[in-house]
Amino acid sequence: MGAHAVVLDLLQIPYQKKADVRMEKLMKMAHGFLQEFCRGNHPNQALMHGSLDLFLDKGINNARTSRAIFQDNTRLCNEVTEPVIQHFVRCIETHERHVEYLRFLQTIVKAEGAYIRKCQDMVMQELSLAGEDVLLFYNDKQSFEALVELMCAERSRADERSPLLYHINLVKLLASCTEGKNVYTEIKCHSLLPLDDIVRVVTHQDCLAEVKDAYVSFLNHCYIDTEVEMKEIYTSDHIWRLFESFLVDMGLVCNATSDRKHADVLLERYVTETVMTVITNFFNSPFSDQSSTVQAHQPVFVRLLQGSFRVLNCDWPNPQQKYQVENCIRTLSDIAKSRGIAIPVDLDTQITTKINRATTLVRTSTRWLLASRTSKRDSVSSGATGLGDYKSIIEGLQDIVYILEGQLRPLVQAELSVLVDVLHRPELLFPPNTEARRKCESGGFISKLIKHTERLVEEKEETLCIKVLQTLKEMMSVVDGYGGEKGEELRQTLLTRYYSKSNLRHREGATGKRDKRECRAGMMILSRAETTLQEVQCHLDNEGATSLVVQLIIKSPSQTIFLESVSLGIALLEGGNTDIQASFYEQLTEEGRSEVFFKVFFDKMTEAQTEIKATVTVNMTDGFSRPGVEKEESRDDSHKKHKAKQNGRAIPEELSHQMEDAALQTRQALAQLQRSRSEDDIPKPTFMEDLEGGKEKKDDKKMISSAISVMQPILRFLQLLCENHNRDLQQYLRSQNRKTNYNLVCETLQFLDCICGSTTGGLGLLGLYINENNVKLINQALETLTEYCQGPCHENQNAIAFHESNGINIVTALVLNDINPLGEHRMDLVLELKNNASKLLLAIMESRHDSENAEKILYNMSPKQLVDSIGHTYYLTDPNEERDELEKVGRH
């Protein structure tokens, strides 16, 4: 059609550029047409290139059209002449500093992913000859302060005439000129932007992501990915200061909000692409192998590896960004192994697993793609040899299923979460003024669902029953995000399909109104329910949820249903809802219910104690290394005891009992270990069994058994029953005034005593029974016992303080004694344990008019012991403090 020729003729019509506003607007539209005419079309670009002289005039529109002619066209970029480059540099000097002139120069030095060496040299030559009007840098102190002010004031970065945007694009242009190991341009750029200036700008706290991206890209091409060695980058601390800045940015993108609408996409792109590329190139550089700075900065190196792995585990990077991060992690891991840098074992294991999985997936996908290109005849002929290759096929399928599962799980969760929205407002599914809508508005739908759940138990439909219980619990969940941006988009699509748009607007409006009213009351808002957590709990209670929990616990058809029932009870009680507590109390005081209900919990506690005594292990890492050692050590121990008696040292009876107890537990642990070793003769699982659960089974041996772990939700449930000093339930848990009473208060104390080894702590053996696997359960037991007493409830205080098991001694020992080896590597868990134990002792003595309980506690704990323990614990948390301060505390 020759449309471009007509537009070119239009552009040659003379007019008064400043006075004729309409003509100026028309010319701008003509330039826009020509730019779109050239976009991604090489023949059209060639046509326009013949009229290039028409656009070699000052003006932003001319620059944009010239750029469109050369955009991603390697052939035309190679034909650029010096006068064309000189023209645009002179435009900057005489017309204005505008980014469009720089963008044209950026376009011609790199096209279709390849750098144009000829254009790089010509552009660099013209820039080096230009004055300060073109080369806008902030090298001195005064100008650097001006740059900081620009970064703080121009966060919108929308003004294309701003000095900041011009400076950013100038640095990008220099980076493009040095890309591809161009020694000539690298040498010229060193004088324009020294390494000190790069570090000063990038590490500044107000530096923007765009500025960092430009400067670090320049650093990569001009100082790291170079033809000759730039010794300064490998011998000085500059790069390590930059690495520490990278760590801060990694933390920011990892800890950012999950709401993708407010995500800092520029910072994320900078971290996943530019930063990862620089780290990879630096450590892959042959000049880096000769540098000794890596050994001197091992902590920073390990943190780089940890930060990169955190970024990889985020759900927002796209496949290309994940590839960059994985490549960086693989490089750092290889460097650590080759240079003997110590990496945390758990981190190394996770990295190895992740990298191996990614490598296997790529290898399998490549193999399948190659196989798909072969002819059918080749496939038939190779069928005989492929019959035995089932293992590799299964491996490939497992890897692909794993990847797909990770990608689709958020969408599945989002889809399932819509069911909860429907349960909150089921009436919106039906037209207004209908019988079905009226029944749903009155709670009929939820009531029917709860009654149906009881029938499911009777009909042995355990799986469906568990699903309903989980969904009811999910109705009280405060989590709003499901599967990130894609998951939330799917949720909204499904809600729009189920509800009309008008109903959705009604829901959003109602939520907005309630937010202001309820937030003032300090109550938690459930956005999907459009109401508070307490109101949802009470609504479910009115429809029979509390009764359902009691009924299912009494029946206890299976361990799984029992756990889900207790979890639902916890969700109903969460937040200290007194109405739910009253409902449970009313349900339990009905004739015949409490005895069966509490018997279930009592039996679970008794079973847990029996399991602990049968499977208890102590943290003795030595002595298990070879067969027959226990016999030799037993003889040595008996010899030492005999020698101690000969020296005239008498062992107190109490300590003697504790030593015998510890020896018994040790023998049980050794016997358990021998039994586990003897199981090595059992045939190994098949390949499919190994894929499905071999690793999990191996890890489960380190965890506590289900009979013990079930105590965690049970104790939490009992704690919430007594929340807010509910005196009725505090008393009821101790005595039900029935023919058979189940004292769960004392049983909880006995459980604590049992899991802590039933030792007074006098020999320092307490720490042998407490480890990372059971410390959370011990904390829960302490918190539950504390809730039994607070208010105060004097009867429960006395029951705990004067129980025959002397469990109060365990609590005192937790406060006074070191808990090792746990405290050697997880002092935070030890401090939490001591804190909860101290709260329990306070609760036992709370608001009493007598001193019996206090005297009972002080019988095993003198004030001096307590002060010494406080000081010792304090200095364990801060080992750099002077030890003589501890001695002063002890003397006073």
Beta strands, then each sheet from edge to edge (+ up, - down):
strand 1: 110-111
strand 2: 114-115
strand 3: 525-526
strand 4: 531-532
sheet 1: 1+ 2-
sheet 2: 3+ 4-
end
